[in-house]
Amino acid sequence: MTPAIVTLQKAKVTFHVHTYAHNPSEPSYGVEAAEKLGLSHAQVFKTLLVSLDNDRLAVGIIPVTSMLNMKKVAKVLGAKKVMMADKSLAERTTGYVLGGISPLGQKKSLVTVIDSSAGNFPSIFVSGGRRGLEIELAPDILLQLVKGRFADICQQS
């Protein structure tokens, strides 16, 4: 049981847990999850931590094959500059290891922005708190639980 699943159980919301055999040599944990679960890459979301210019951290949740647009994230969060958070800081702050960082059940509550493309699906998939574990839930439920907001935060291809 991960903190993410405990959070969902306590909230008494509808969700589904999906597991797969994680291959440690896979270069992209999110793409691996999508492919092993037979899902569209657009429906599987990764959780990224960013550092704001005022030494705060925030969370961006985007599709696994997308890139985070730092300027868009900065604008949404009212920061001048945003950069990817240091790996060890991200792990310490969330309580999860990289590749298994869930937006749910983190050690500290962080400002969270979910890419607006999540609204295109009745359910999306996010990390369950460890590699090989995905949680399926409605985007609105995720938004409510992380007290986040939807915004366009991905780079255009």
C-alpha positions in Angstrom: 0.0 0.0 0.0 1.5 3.3 -1.0 0.6 6.8 0.4 -1.1 7.6 -2.9 -3.5 4.6 -2.5 -4.1 5.4 1.2 -5.0 9.0 0.2 -7.5 7.7 -2.3 -9.1 5.2 0.1 -9.4 7.9 2.8 -11.1 10.2 0.3 -13.5 7.4 -0.6 -13.3 8.2 -4.4 -13.5 5.9 -7.3 -10.1 4.7 -8.7 -8.5 1.6 -10.2 -5.0 0.3 -9.6 -3.1 -1.2 -12.5 0.2 -3.0 -12.1 2.8 -4.2 -14.6 6.3 -5.7 -14.5 8.6 -2.7 -14.5 11.9 -3.1 -16.5 14.6 -1.1 -14.7 16.4 -0.5 -18.0 13.5 1.3 -19.6 14.5 5.0 -20.3 10.9 6.4 -19.9 8.9 5.1 -17.0 5.7 6.7 -18.2 6.0 5.5 -21.8 6.7 2.0 -20.4 3.5 2.2 -18.3 1.4 3.2 -21.3 2.8 0.5 -23.5 2.6 -2.3 -21.0 -1.0 -1.3 -20.0 -2.0 -0.9 -23.7 -2.9 2.8 -23.2 -2.7 5.9 -25.3 0.4 7.9 -24.3 -1.8 11.0 -24.1 -3.9 9.4 -21.3 -0.9 8.5 -19.0 0.5 11.5 -17.1 3.8 12.0 -15.4 4.4 14.0 -12.2 7.3 16.6 -12.4 8.6 18.8 -9.7 9.8 22.3 -10.5 11.7 24.9 -8.5 10.3 28.4 -8.6 12.5 31.5 -8.4 11.4 32.0 -4.7 12.9 28.7 -3.6 9.4 27.0 -3.5 8.6 23.8 -5.3 5.6 23.0 -7.4 4.2 20.1 -9.3 3.3 19.9 -13.0 1.4 16.9 -14.3 1.6 16.3 -18.1 1.2 13.5 -20.6 4.2 11.2 -20.6 5.4 12.0 -24.1 5.0 15.8 -23.6 7.6 18.3 -22.5 6.9 20.9 -19.8 6.9 24.5 -21.0 8.8 26.3 -18.3 7.5 29.8 -19.4 3.9 28.6 -19.3 4.4 27.1 -15.9 6.1 30.2 -14.6 3.2 32.4 -15.8 0.5 30.1 -14.3 2.4 30.0 -11.0 3.2 33.8 -10.9 7.0 33.1 -11.0 9.7 34.9 -13.0 11.6 31.7 -13.6 11.0 27.9 -13.2 13.4 25.0 -13.6 13.3 21.3 -13.0 13.8 20.5 -9.4 16.9 18.6 -8.3 16.3 14.8 -8.3 17.2 14.3 -4.6 15.2 17.3 -3.5 12.2 16.0 -5.4 12.5 12.6 -3.8 12.9 14.0 -0.3 10.0 16.4 -0.7 7.6 13.8 -2.1 8.7 10.7 -0.3 8.8 8.9 -3.6 11.6 7.7 -5.9 12.0 9.2 -9.4 9.9 7.3 -11.9 7.4 6.5 -9.1 6.5 10.0 -7.9 2.8 10.2 -7.5 0.9 13.5 -7.3 -1.1 11.9 -4.4 0.1 11.3 -0.9 3.3 13.4 -1.1 5.1 14.3 2.2 4.5 18.0 1.6 1.5 19.6 -0.1 2.7 21.5 -3.1 1.0 23.8 -5.6 -0.1 21.6 -8.5 -0.9 22.3 -12.1 -2.4 19.6 -14.3 -2.2 20.0 -18.1 -5.6 20.9 -19.5 -5.4 18.0 -21.9 -6.4 15.7 -19.0 -9.9 17.0 -19.4 -10.1 15.2 -22.8 -10.5 11.9 -21.0 -13.0 10.4 -18.6 -10.1 8.9 -16.7 -6.3 9.4 -16.7 -3.4 7.4 -15.3 -0.8 8.7 -12.8 1.9 6.9 -10.8 0.7 5.0 -7.8 3.8 5.8 -5.9 6.2 3.2 -7.2 7.5 2.0 -10.6 5.1 -0.6 -12.0 2.0 0.8 -10.3 -0.5 3.2 -12.0 -3.7 4.7 -10.7 -6.6 5.4 -13.0 -9.0 8.1 -11.8 -11.1 10.9 -13.2 -9.2 14.2 -13.9 -11.6 16.2 -11.7 -11.0 13.9 -8.8 -7.3 14.3 -9.1 -7.7 18.0 -9.4 -9.8 18.1 -6.2 -7.5 15.9 -4.2 -4.3 17.8 -5.0 -6.1 21.2 -4.7 -4.7 22.0 -8.1 -5.7 23.8 -11.3 -5.9 22.9 -15.0 -3.7 25.0 -17.4 -2.0 24.6 -20.7 1.6 23.8 -19.5 3.0 21.6 -22.3 5.2 22.7 -25.2 3.6 22.7 -28.6 5.1 20.2 -31.0 
